[in-house]
Amino acid sequence: MKIRALVLGAVMSVCAASTAFAAAPFVGGGQWKQGIIRPDTWWYENADGTWLADTWAWIDGNKDGIYECYYFDKDGWMIYNAESPDHWVTNADGCWTLAGVVQTKTAQ
């Protein structure tokens, strides 16, 4: 019975992740900017001069048709090697990972 509960919990977690990240927007037309005061940090500036903040977004930074998902904090900084407020993990490049594997999507 315990194993069944663990399996069900794992399936529900994956489904919840799919739902949460399905709502994250696909972003394009902007560019990555490196912090000046904080050169170890990055933000994404949209084509209209605004930036992403307190959100996840799918971004194809290298224009290969494959989008990676990034989280931007309330001030607009991309988090990396960290856990987001909704408890998902990002790697050294800031990409959302599950079990160490970068999650990707292609635009429809």
MARNURO-401906 format. One line per 3 residues: number of its first residue (from 1); for each residue x, y, z of N, C-alpha, C. Coordinates in nm, 4 decimals, always signed. Each point is the difference from the previous one (the first is absolute). Layout:
<recs>
NUM	X:Y:Z:X:Y:Z:X:Y:Z  ...
</recs>
This chain:
<recs>
1	+0.0823:-0.1198:+0.0000:-0.0823:+0.1198:+0.0000:+0.0868:+0.1263:+0.0000  +0.1100:-0.0045:+0.0766:+0.0887:+0.1168:+0.0057:+0.0640:+0.0268:-0.1355  +0.0387:-0.1058:-0.0702:+0.0625:+0.0169:-0.1317:-0.1002:+0.0620:-0.0965
4	-0.1230:-0.0455:+0.0068:-0.1039:+0.0545:-0.0870:-0.0181:+0.1503:+0.0255  +0.0008:+0.0380:+0.1256:-0.0140:+0.1416:+0.0357:+0.1192:+0.0806:-0.0514  +0.1205:-0.0563:+0.0109:+0.1189:+0.0702:-0.0498:-0.0057:+0.0179:-0.1513
7	-0.0404:-0.1049:-0.0712:-0.0097:+0.0081:-0.1459:-0.1048:+0.1034:-0.0395  -0.1149:-0.0028:+0.0660:-0.1056:+0.0963:-0.0285:+0.0490:+0.1427:+0.0257  +0.0732:+0.0192:+0.1094:+0.0552:+0.1320:+0.0314:+0.0969:+0.0476:-0.1068
10	+0.0840:-0.0904:-0.0501:+0.0961:+0.0359:-0.1041:-0.0713:+0.0386:-0.1286  -0.1014:-0.0764:-0.0374:-0.0764:+0.0299:-0.1213:-0.0689:+0.1352:+0.0131  -0.0577:+0.0271:+0.1158:-0.0672:+0.1278:+0.0215:+0.0983:+0.1158:-0.0072
13	+0.1217:-0.0190:+0.0508:+0.1016:+0.1058:-0.0054:+0.0366:+0.0331:-0.1436  +0.0187:-0.1025:-0.0824:+0.0348:+0.0224:-0.1401:-0.1147:+0.0694:-0.0720  -0.1231:-0.0426:+0.0267:-0.1163:+0.0636:-0.0619:-0.0110:+0.1463:+0.0422
16	+0.0255:+0.0278:+0.1261:-0.0058:+0.1380:+0.0488:+0.1074:+0.0839:-0.0688  +0.1182:-0.0563:-0.0185:+0.1070:+0.0722:-0.0680:-0.0398:+0.0308:-0.1433  -0.0580:-0.0975:-0.0676:-0.0424:+0.0214:-0.1384:-0.1024:+0.1116:-0.0085
19	-0.0940:+0.0028:+0.0931:-0.1028:+0.1028:+0.0007:+0.0610:+0.1367:+0.0274  +0.0866:+0.0089:+0.0998:+0.0599:+0.1279:+0.0380:+0.0850:+0.0573:-0.1133  +0.0798:-0.0836:-0.0627:+0.0900:+0.0504:-0.1016:-0.0683:+0.0165:-0.1350
22	-0.1144:-0.0664:-0.0188:-0.0770:+0.0209:-0.1224:-0.0507:+0.1437:-0.0048  -0.0241:+0.0590:+0.1167:-0.0497:+0.1372:+0.0078:+0.1108:+0.1031:-0.0197  +0.1255:-0.0414:+0.0136:+0.1108:+0.0940:-0.0185:+0.0026:+0.0441:-0.1459
25	+0.0167:+0.1299:-0.0245:-0.0031:+0.0489:-0.1382:+0.1260:-0.0361:-0.0784  -0.0174:-0.0116:-0.1316:+0.1150:-0.0083:-0.0900:+0.0405:+0.1437:-0.0267  +0.1272:+0.0296:+0.0171:+0.0486:+0.1372:-0.0140:+0.1004:+0.0053:-0.1149
28	-0.0109:+0.1019:-0.0807:+0.0940:+0.0162:-0.1104:+0.0103:+0.1466:-0.0394  +0.0998:+0.0314:-0.0792:+0.0160:+0.1358:-0.0492:+0.0809:+0.0903:+0.0911  +0.0265:-0.0463:+0.1212:+0.0793:+0.0795:+0.0931:+0.1443:-0.0476:+0.0016
31	+0.0693:+0.0370:+0.1063:+0.1391:-0.0436:+0.0122:+0.0420:-0.0112:+0.1454  +0.0950:-0.0901:+0.0226:+0.0574:-0.0157:+0.1332:+0.0913:+0.1191:+0.0294  -0.0047:+0.0484:+0.1235:+0.0865:+0.1101:+0.0436:+0.0720:-0.0439:+0.1271
34	+0.1272:+0.0325:+0.0069:+0.0790:-0.0330:+0.1186:-0.0008:+0.1172:+0.0961  -0.0079:-0.0326:+0.1303:+0.0011:+0.1051:+0.1006:+0.1309:+0.0769:-0.0001  -0.0074:+0.1285:+0.0259:+0.1209:+0.0823:+0.0084:+0.0483:+0.0022:+0.1451
37	-0.0902:+0.0326:+0.0915:+0.0367:+0.0008:+0.1417:+0.0201:-0.1421:+0.0502  -0.0799:-0.0915:-0.0537:+0.0095:-0.1420:+0.0364:+0.0333:-0.0788:-0.1271  +0.1273:-0.0034:-0.0438:+0.0358:-0.0624:-0.1275:-0.0228:-0.1511:-0.0057
40	-0.0274:-0.0621:+0.1136:-0.0269:-0.1438:+0.0004:-0.1488:-0.0287:-0.0249  -0.0782:+0.1028:-0.0252:-0.1437:-0.0170:-0.0181:-0.0445:+0.0457:-0.1391  -0.1172:-0.0502:-0.0402:-0.0552:+0.0308:-0.1312:-0.1479:+0.0317:+0.0116
43	-0.0521:+0.0765:-0.0941:-0.1437:+0.0202:-0.0132:-0.0323:-0.0069:-0.1479  -0.1296:-0.0106:-0.0317:-0.0417:-0.0062:-0.1398:-0.0816:+0.1238:-0.0306  +0.0520:+0.0802:-0.0933:-0.0697:+0.1223:-0.0399:-0.0848:-0.0292:-0.1230
46	-0.1296:+0.0245:+0.0127:-0.0920:-0.0188:-0.1120:+0.0254:+0.1052:-0.1073  -0.0509:-0.0251:-0.1188:+0.0195:+0.0926:-0.1128:-0.0535:+0.1394:+0.0297  -0.1011:+0.0106:+0.0882:-0.0580:+0.1312:+0.0317:+0.0699:+0.0709:+0.1166
49	+0.1107:-0.0559:+0.0479:+0.0767:+0.0628:+0.1078:-0.0411:-0.0439:+0.1392  -0.1090:-0.0752:+0.0134:-0.0392:-0.0535:+0.1314:+0.0817:-0.1255:+0.0276  -0.0112:-0.0527:+0.1205:+0.0704:-0.1235:+0.0325:-0.0920:-0.0921:+0.0786
52	+0.0415:-0.1257:+0.0044:-0.0759:-0.1025:+0.0708:+0.0284:+0.0102:+0.1491  -0.1027:-0.0166:+0.0829:+0.0181:+0.0048:+0.1451:-0.1032:-0.0888:+0.0680  +0.0457:-0.0735:+0.1015:-0.0863:-0.0856:+0.0811:-0.0786:-0.0972:-0.0871
55	+0.0714:-0.0639:-0.0925:-0.0671:-0.0909:-0.0927:+0.0973:-0.1009:-0.0601  -0.0566:-0.1081:-0.0513:+0.0722:-0.0946:-0.0836:-0.0248:+0.0407:-0.1449  +0.0955:-0.0259:-0.0884:-0.0192:+0.0266:-0.1427:+0.0836:-0.0973:-0.0819
58	-0.0575:-0.0437:-0.1116:+0.0720:-0.0842:-0.0963:+0.0709:+0.0938:-0.0967  +0.1332:-0.0120:-0.0087:+0.0803:+0.0891:-0.0837:+0.0936:-0.0830:-0.0874  +0.0050:+0.0346:-0.1282:+0.0933:-0.0630:-0.0935:+0.1159:+0.0966:-0.0200
61	+0.0891:+0.0024:+0.0948:+0.1092:+0.0970:-0.0003:+0.0974:-0.0150:-0.1155  +0.0236:-0.1239:-0.0459:+0.0970:-0.0191:-0.1079:-0.0664:-0.0208:-0.1356  -0.1322:+0.0216:-0.0065:-0.0769:-0.0043:-0.1254:+0.0122:-0.1332:-0.0739
64	+0.0034:-0.1121:+0.0748:+0.0081:-0.1321:-0.0624:-0.1371:-0.0674:-0.0104  -0.1061:+0.0731:+0.0385:-0.1343:-0.0547:-0.0057:-0.0386:-0.0799:+0.1242  +0.0930:-0.0111:+0.0945:-0.0264:-0.0720:+0.1246:+0.0021:+0.1006:+0.1145
67	-0.1091:+0.0033:+0.0757:-0.0152:+0.0944:+0.1100:+0.0335:-0.0661:+0.1326  +0.0703:+0.0735:+0.0855:+0.0259:-0.0424:+0.1372:-0.0822:+0.0909:+0.0909  -0.0336:-0.0505:+0.1180:-0.0836:+0.0766:+0.0918:+0.0868:+0.0613:+0.1106
70	-0.0174:+0.1286:+0.0236:+0.0777:+0.0749:+0.0983:-0.0942:+0.0675:+0.0984  +0.0488:+0.0204:+0.1234:-0.0782:+0.0742:+0.0981:+0.0680:+0.1340:+0.0266  -0.0820:+0.1064:+0.0053:+0.0491:+0.1345:+0.0284:-0.0617:+0.0468:+0.1305
73	+0.0835:+0.0484:+0.0923:-0.0494:+0.0417:+0.1321:-0.0780:+0.1311:-0.0095  -0.0453:+0.0485:+0.1142:-0.0855:+0.1199:+0.0035:+0.0695:+0.1236:-0.0574  +0.1333:+0.0006:+0.0010:+0.0751:+0.1137:-0.0547:+0.0408:-0.0215:-0.1458
76	-0.0351:-0.1166:-0.0553:+0.0304:-0.0284:-0.1395:+0.1271:-0.0792:-0.0240  +0.0709:-0.0380:+0.1048:+0.1234:-0.0765:-0.0164:-0.0316:-0.1478:-0.0195  +0.0676:-0.0627:-0.0954:-0.0125:-0.1435:-0.0202:+0.0667:-0.0705:+0.1184
79	-0.0650:-0.1006:+0.0538:+0.0644:-0.0760:+0.1069:+0.0755:-0.1178:-0.0622  +0.1086:-0.0408:+0.0618:+0.0769:-0.1142:-0.0486:+0.0604:-0.0730:+0.1181  +0.0213:-0.1314:-0.0197:+0.0484:-0.0853:+0.1095:-0.0829:+0.0231:+0.1256
82	-0.1301:+0.0092:-0.0171:-0.0857:+0.0353:+0.1131:-0.1365:-0.0646:-0.0148  -0.0778:+0.0135:+0.1066:-0.1382:-0.0463:+0.0001:-0.0908:+0.1213:-0.0120  -0.0987:-0.0110:-0.0872:-0.0950:+0.1097:-0.0194:-0.0973:+0.0063:+0.1177
85	-0.0751:+0.1083:+0.0132:-0.0985:+0.0099:+0.1085:-0.1052:-0.1115:-0.0037  -0.0250:-0.0561:-0.1192:-0.0953:-0.1108:-0.0089:+0.0699:-0.1361:+0.0059  +0.1259:+0.0015:+0.0450:+0.0781:-0.1198:+0.0343:+0.0471:-0.0844:-0.1177
88	+0.0272:+0.0633:-0.1139:+0.0618:-0.0696:-0.1121:+0.1461:+0.0398:-0.0055  +0.0834:-0.0845:-0.0593:+0.1452:+0.0182:+0.0029:+0.0516:+0.0501:-0.1343  +0.0946:+0.0937:+0.0068:+0.0678:+0.0481:-0.1201:+0.1479:-0.0383:+0.0074
91	+0.0616:-0.0154:-0.1176:+0.1416:-0.0378:-0.0046:+0.0894:+0.1242:-0.0101  +0.1278:-0.0220:-0.0271:+0.0970:+0.1105:-0.0071:-0.0308:+0.0983:-0.1123  -0.0731:-0.0451:-0.1034:-0.0383:+0.0881:-0.1099:-0.1362:+0.0637:+0.0227
94	-0.0647:-0.0324:+0.1113:-0.1307:+0.0553:+0.0315:-0.1167:-0.0803:-0.0542  +0.0274:-0.1106:-0.0679:-0.1060:-0.0813:-0.0597:-0.0693:-0.0863:+0.1048  -0.1310:-0.0142:-0.0140:-0.0784:-0.0883:+0.0858:+0.0434:-0.1433:-0.0263
97	+0.0247:-0.0751:+0.1072:+0.0409:-0.1392:-0.0138:-0.0869:-0.0911:+0.0858  -0.0168:-0.1213:-0.0464:-0.0623:-0.1076:+0.0768:+0.1002:-0.1138:+0.0040  +0.0381:-0.0413:+0.1186:+0.0999:-0.1065:+0.0173:+0.1269:+0.0300:-0.0799
100	+0.0382:+0.1280:-0.0049:+0.1220:+0.0410:-0.0674:-0.0108:+0.0150:-0.1507  -0.1184:-0.0236:-0.0572:-0.0189:+0.0089:-0.1447:-0.0715:+0.1311:-0.0345  +0.0614:+0.0779:-0.0903:-0.0605:+0.1261:-0.0436:-0.1296:-0.0308:-0.0744
103	-0.1058:+0.0706:+0.0383:-0.1304:-0.0168:-0.0631:-0.0106:+0.0951:-0.1198  -0.0462:-0.0513:-0.1117:-0.0076:+0.0796:-0.1230:-0.1361:-0.0159:-0.0667  -0.0299:+0.0936:-0.0899:-0.1211:-0.0042:-0.0828:+0.0345:+0.0603:-0.1354
106	-0.0786:-0.0374:-0.0977:+0.0092:+0.0682:-0.1289:-0.1274:+0.0816:-0.0165  +0.0110:+0.1143:-0.0644:-0.1158:+0.0861:-0.0196:-0.0959:-0.0654:-0.0975  -0.1275:+0.0191:+0.0234:-0.1028:-0.0578:-0.0884:-0.0198:+0.0880:-0.1207
</recs>
